[in-house]
Amino acid sequence: MTLGMGFLVVLGLALVCAGLWLIRLPAGYRVERRQQFARSRHDMQAYVLDYQRWQEWSPWLLHDPQTELHFFGNAAKVGSGYGWHSARIGQGDITTDAIEPGHSIAQTLKFFKPFKSQAQVFFEFHEVANNPDACELRWVMDAKVPLPMRPFLPMFKHMIGMDFKLGLARMVGALDTTASHPRITFIGVCTRPAQAVIKRSYTGPLKDLPAFFAKAYSELSLQAGDTVNGQPLALYHKINTKDSSTHCDAGLPVSDTYVGLDAQAAGAGKFFHVRLQGDYRFLGSTWNAAMGHARMQKYKLDKRRPALEVYTIQPGTVANSNDLITELFVPIR
């Protein structure tokens, strides 16, 4: 056997092994999220069936307010739906397949661009604790991915789950502006100067971050004294979505009158700027939306630099969490 033939045999075996590995991977996935509403089951079902109101809460239409929409069929009837076309979010449509009054909606979701796929979507409405004026909405999607995309299935499932969470939170706000909800603004590309920052480092579960930040910012504030020179911030060096952990720093900007030796320059460079107005519990969904929007805009992420959160309006300065403002900065090249 010649060297060339040997190489082809090895390559062929490698391709066969890769194909067998791909075939063994799961072909489909399910995403499910729930949210309670102070509305009856029938009211919530009517709201979800009104496709002309999806712009109020859709986590995808948020990315392009200029999306071309066309509505078809008799409103709130089987066969009704809407289609969309956008340079950012692609092209597709969603159609109502079945309605069980006061209980459920079944839909078919089709994507044509950026790639073709299809999914089944279900909304279920459940009465809460025998209260006819409240319900729990259950949003479910069953989907399959093409064979070459199967290795990325866990990532798709995570991202769509975050989208569902954001969509339900926006739905809460659309129905009741006084309820806790997020408002997200994609501001655009900016360049930030370096700041002298003192820091505390953290590595661990995301769920323990609030306690860490509370302690760290208290300590940093005492350390900085009257040399504080800006809003507190967080610098995210790494986030692992598989185990929901992070490596990050809590930081506090200081002026040049700070006498310590531990101040470091941080936060400089080119960023994609996104603003969240609302409670900190919406930060995860907002980061997911920010990263998705950056991909849609074809920004090249700069993984050498940390992503930033700047807490512009903080708890204790406003009475309502809807008035909190956090600036997110995605590092780009």
C-alpha positions in Angstrom: 0.0 0.0 0.0 1.4 3.4 -1.0 1.6 6.3 1.4 -1.2 8.1 -0.5 -3.5 5.1 -0.3 -2.8 4.7 3.4 -3.8 8.3 4.0 -7.0 7.9 2.1 -7.9 4.8 4.1 -7.2 6.6 7.4 -9.3 9.6 6.2 -12.1 7.3 5.1 -12.2 5.6 8.5 -12.1 8.9 10.3 -15.1 10.1 8.2 -17.0 6.9 8.9 -16.3 7.3 12.7 -17.4 11.0 12.6 -20.6 10.0 10.8 -21.4 7.2 13.3 -20.8 9.7 16.1 -23.1 12.3 14.6 -25.9 9.7 14.0 -25.7 8.6 17.7 -26.2 12.2 18.8 -29.8 13.3 19.7 -31.7 14.6 16.7 -34.2 16.7 18.6 -34.8 18.8 21.7 -37.5 20.3 23.8 -37.5 23.8 25.4 -40.1 24.6 28.0 -40.6 27.7 30.2 -43.4 28.8 32.5 -44.7 32.1 33.8 -47.7 33.2 36.0 -50.0 36.0 34.9 -52.7 37.9 36.8 -55.1 37.2 33.9 -57.6 34.4 33.3 -56.8 31.4 31.1 -59.2 32.7 28.4 -57.7 36.2 28.4 -54.2 34.9 28.1 -55.1 32.5 25.3 -56.8 35.4 23.4 -53.7 37.5 23.9 -51.3 34.8 22.5 -53.6 34.2 19.5 -53.4 37.8 18.6 -50.4 37.7 16.3 -50.5 41.4 15.7 -49.5 41.9 19.3 -46.5 39.6 19.2 -44.2 42.6 18.6 -45.0 43.7 22.2 -43.2 40.7 23.6 -41.5 38.5 21.1 -37.8 37.9 22.0 -36.9 37.8 18.3 -38.8 40.7 16.8 -37.0 42.8 19.5 -33.9 42.6 17.4 -35.4 44.3 14.4 -38.3 46.7 14.8 -38.4 47.1 11.0 -39.1 43.5 10.3 -41.6 43.0 7.5 -44.6 41.2 8.9 -47.6 39.7 7.0 -50.6 38.3 8.8 -52.9 35.6 7.3 -56.1 33.7 8.1 -59.0 34.6 10.3 -57.7 36.1 13.6 -57.7 33.6 16.6 -58.8 30.8 14.3 -57.1 27.6 13.2 -55.0 28.4 10.1 -54.2 32.0 11.1 -50.7 33.1 11.7 -48.0 35.5 10.6 -44.8 35.5 8.6 -41.7 37.6 8.9 -38.7 38.7 6.8 -35.7 40.5 8.1 -32.0 40.9 7.3 -31.3 40.3 11.0 -33.6 37.6 12.1 -34.2 35.8 8.9 -37.4 34.6 7.3 -40.2 32.2 8.5 -43.8 31.9 9.6 -45.9 30.4 12.4 -49.4 28.9 11.9 -52.1 27.9 14.4 -52.9 24.2 14.0 -55.3 23.6 16.9 -57.1 25.5 19.7 -58.6 24.1 22.8 -60.6 27.0 24.3 -59.1 28.2 27.5 -56.5 25.4 27.6 -54.0 25.2 24.8 -52.7 26.3 21.4 -50.7 24.2 19.0 -48.6 25.8 16.2 -46.2 24.9 13.5 -43.1 27.1 13.3 -41.1 27.2 10.0 -37.8 28.8 9.3 -36.7 29.5 5.7 -33.7 31.7 6.4 -30.9 31.6 7.5 -31.5 27.9 7.3 -34.6 25.7 6.8 -36.1 24.0 9.9 -39.4 23.3 11.5 -40.7 23.0 15.0 -43.9 22.3 16.9 -44.9 25.0 19.4 -47.4 24.7 22.2 -48.9 27.2 24.7 -50.8 25.7 27.6 -52.9 27.7 30.1 -53.4 26.4 33.7 -55.5 28.0 36.4 -53.5 28.9 39.5 -54.7 27.7 42.9 -58.4 27.8 41.9 -58.1 31.5 41.1 -60.0 32.1 37.8 -58.3 35.5 37.5 -54.8 34.1 37.3 -53.1 31.4 35.2 -49.8 29.8 34.5 -48.7 29.9 30.9 -46.5 27.0 29.7 -44.5 27.6 26.5 -43.1 24.5 24.8 -41.2 23.9 21.6 -40.2 20.6 20.1 -37.6 20.8 17.3 -35.1 18.8 15.3 -31.7 19.9 13.9 -30.0 18.8 10.7 -27.3 16.1 11.1 -24.3 18.5 10.8 -25.8 20.8 13.5 -26.3 18.1 16.1 -23.1 18.8 18.1 -24.4 22.3 18.7 -27.8 21.1 20.1 -27.1 21.9 23.8 -26.1 25.4 22.8 -29.3 25.9 20.7 -31.4 24.6 23.6 -29.8 27.0 26.1 -30.1 30.0 23.8 -33.7 29.3 22.9 -34.5 28.7 26.6 -33.2 32.1 27.4 -35.2 33.6 24.6 -38.4 32.0 26.0 -37.6 33.4 29.4 -37.1 36.9 28.0 -40.3 36.7 25.9 -42.4 35.7 28.9 -40.9 38.5 31.0 -41.6 41.0 28.2 -45.2 39.6 28.0 -45.6 40.4 31.7 -44.6 44.0 31.1 -46.8 44.4 28.0 -49.8 43.3 30.0 -48.9 45.3 33.2 -46.3 48.0 33.0 -46.2 48.2 36.8 -45.1 44.6 37.1 -41.4 43.7 37.1 -40.2 43.4 33.5 -37.1 44.1 31.3 -36.7 46.9 28.8 -33.7 46.3 26.5 -32.1 48.8 24.1 -29.4 47.9 21.6 -27.4 51.2 21.6 -24.6 50.4 19.3 -20.8 50.3 19.0 -18.8 52.5 21.3 -15.2 53.0 22.5 -14.5 53.1 26.2 -11.4 54.7 27.8 -9.5 52.8 30.4 -10.4 53.3 34.1 -8.3 52.8 37.2 -10.2 50.0 39.0 -9.8 48.2 42.3 -11.2 44.6 42.2 -12.3 41.5 44.0 -12.2 38.2 42.0 -14.7 35.4 42.0 -14.9 31.9 40.5 -17.9 29.8 41.2 -21.7 29.4 40.5 -23.6 32.2 38.9 -26.3 31.7 41.6 -23.9 32.9 44.3 -22.9 36.1 42.5 -25.4 38.4 44.2 -24.0 37.6 47.6 -20.4 37.9 46.4 -21.1 41.3 44.8 -22.9 42.7 47.9 -19.9 41.8 50.0 -17.3 42.8 47.5 -18.7 46.3 46.7 -19.1 47.0 50.3 -15.5 46.2 50.9 -14.3 48.1 47.8 -16.3 51.2 48.8 -14.7 51.3 52.2 -11.3 50.7 50.6 -11.7 53.5 48.1 -13.2 56.1 50.4 -13.6 59.4 48.8 -11.5 58.4 45.7 -14.5 56.5 44.1 -14.6 57.8 40.5 -17.5 56.1 38.8 -20.2 53.4 39.0 -19.5 49.9 40.2 -18.9 47.4 37.5 -18.4 43.7 36.8 -15.8 42.2 34.5 -16.7 38.8 33.1 -13.6 36.8 32.0 -15.5 33.5 31.4 -19.0 32.1 31.7 -19.6 28.4 31.4 -23.2 27.8 30.4 -22.9 24.0 30.9 -22.5 24.3 34.7 -23.7 27.9 35.1 -20.4 29.1 36.6 -18.2 32.1 36.0 -14.9 33.7 36.6 -15.3 37.5 37.0 -14.3 40.5 39.0 -16.3 43.1 41.0 -14.7 46.4 40.3 -14.9 50.0 41.5 -13.3 52.9 39.6 -11.0 55.2 41.6 -9.4 58.5 40.9 -5.7 59.2 40.6 -5.7 60.3 44.3 -6.2 56.7 45.4 -3.0 55.8 47.3 -3.2 52.0 47.1 -1.0 49.9 44.7 -3.7 47.5 43.6 -5.6 49.8 41.1 -5.4 48.4 37.6 -6.4 49.9 34.2 -9.6 48.1 32.9 -12.5 48.5 30.6 -10.8 50.0 27.6 -11.5 49.2 23.9 -14.3 48.8 21.4 -17.6 47.4 22.6 -21.2 46.7 21.5 -23.3 48.6 24.1 -26.7 47.3 25.3 -28.9 48.8 28.1 -31.1 46.9 30.5 -33.8 48.8 32.4 -35.2 46.5 35.0 -34.4 44.0 37.7 -31.0 42.2 37.8 -32.8 38.9 37.5 -33.2 39.7 33.8 -29.4 40.1 33.2 -29.0 36.5 32.0 -31.6 36.9 29.3 -30.3 40.3 28.4 -26.8 39.0 27.9 -28.2 36.2 25.7 -30.0 38.9 23.6 -26.9 41.0 23.5 -24.7 38.2 22.2 -27.4 37.2 19.7 -27.7 40.7 18.4 -23.9 41.0 18.0 -23.9 37.8 15.9 -26.8 39.2 13.8 -24.8 42.4 13.2 -21.7 40.2 12.3 -19.6 41.8 15.0 -16.4 39.8 15.7 -16.2 39.1 19.5 -12.9 39.9 21.2 -12.5 37.0 23.6 -9.2 38.4 24.9 -11.0 41.1 26.9 -13.7 40.8 29.5 -17.4 41.7 29.0 -18.6 44.5 31.3 -21.6 45.3 33.4 -21.9 48.8 34.7 -24.5 49.5 37.3 -25.6 53.0 36.4 -28.8 53.2 38.6 -28.6 50.9 41.5 -30.9 49.5 44.3 -31.3 52.0 47.1 -31.4 55.0 44.6 -34.8 54.1 43.1 -38.0 52.7 44.7 -38.9 50.4 41.8 -36.7 47.7 40.3 -38.1 48.7 36.9 -36.1 51.8 37.2 -32.7 50.1 37.7 -30.3 50.6 34.7 -27.4 48.4 33.8 -25.1 49.0 30.9 -23.8 45.9 29.2 -20.6 46.0 27.0 -19.8 43.1 24.7 -16.1 43.3 23.6 -15.7 43.3 19.9 -12.8 43.8 17.4 
